[in-house]
Amino acid sequence: MNFYILYSFTPTTLMKIIKPICTVLLSLLVLRAGAQYDPAKIDKKAVQLFDQSMMEGRERNLKAGVELLKKAVAVDNHYADAYLSMAGMYTELKNYQAAVDNYKIARSIDSIYFKDYSLSYSIPLAGLGKFEAALAAVNDFKSIPTLHESSLRAADYRIRSYQFAIDYAAKKINRDYKFDPHNMGDSINSSVSEYFPTISLDGKH
């Protein structure tokens, strides 16, 4: 029965079904053809240092993790994953300029491989007050054709946040305003992001 159902399609109908599938497959092939970064070709000593840094990162020893990643890229300066991980750790440490610098190095190695990290790249850009660049990074991320629904939601949330900042600046309500937050110390702030404070379990803090 399925045999006759398959061949009951007219050539025009079959083309309407096949053409979108072929377009997607061709797009993916073109993207990968332009890629330059191959993790399998990275120096093994650099990979060992990278693995050690990931262990430090899991223990929240971010500074130690960064130092190991610096050694990894000293061994192999084409190690995009090491630069990306270093950027992520610097973001956690709120060293936004260092994070942006490392993201840019990773992007220069392979801009196609980097696309998946454009959303993360937008965060330290926003931390530096560069909201237009952050918005452009998120839009670049959204151009990926195979994004999961949760990734799209995260991207849309960032877009709303960055657009709000851009629109606020455009109003020029306070011409002397500069986005330059400072940690006020352990008595007020912690080392983690506090843009979205929550109520403690006892409801008192």
LINDA-V957434 format. One record per pair of residues at least 6 apart in sequence whose C-alpha atoms are under 7 Angstrom apart, sorted by sequence separation. I is the first residue (numbers start at 1). J is the second residue. D is the distance in whole Angstrom. If there is no record, write none. Layout:
((I,J,D) (I,J,D))
//
This chain:
((56,62,7) (73,79,6) (90,96,7) (125,131,7) (183,189,6) (199,205,6) (107,114,5) (56,64,6) (57,65,6) (90,98,6) (91,99,6) (106,114,7) (125,133,7) (126,134,6) (56,65,5) (73,82,7) (90,99,5) (125,134,5) (72,82,7) (142,152,7) (54,65,7) (87,98,7) (88,99,7) (123,134,7) (53,65,4) (87,99,4) (122,134,4) (53,66,7) (69,82,6) (87,100,7) (122,135,7) (53,68,5) (87,102,5) (122,137,6) (53,69,6) (86,102,7) (87,103,6) (121,137,7) (122,138,6) (69,86,6) (138,155,6) (50,68,7) (84,102,7) (103,121,6) (119,137,6) (49,68,6) (50,69,6) (83,102,5) (84,103,6) (118,137,5) (119,138,5) (49,69,7) (66,86,6) (83,103,7) (118,138,6) (100,121,7) (138,159,7) (50,72,6) (83,105,7) (84,106,6) (118,140,7) (119,141,6) (49,72,5) (66,89,7) (83,106,6) (118,141,5) (100,124,6) (135,159,6) (99,124,6) (100,125,7) (115,140,7) (116,141,6) (46,72,4) (80,106,5) (115,141,6) (46,73,7) (62,89,6) (135,162,6) (96,124,5) (46,75,6) (80,109,7) (46,76,6) (78,109,7) (96,127,6) (131,162,5) (50,82,6) (96,128,6) (43,76,6) (91,124,6) (42,76,7) (131,165,7) (132,166,7) (131,166,6) (119,155,7) (42,79,6) (129,179,6) (37,109,7) (37,110,6) (36,110,6) (35,110,6) (35,112,6) (35,113,7) (31,112,7))
//
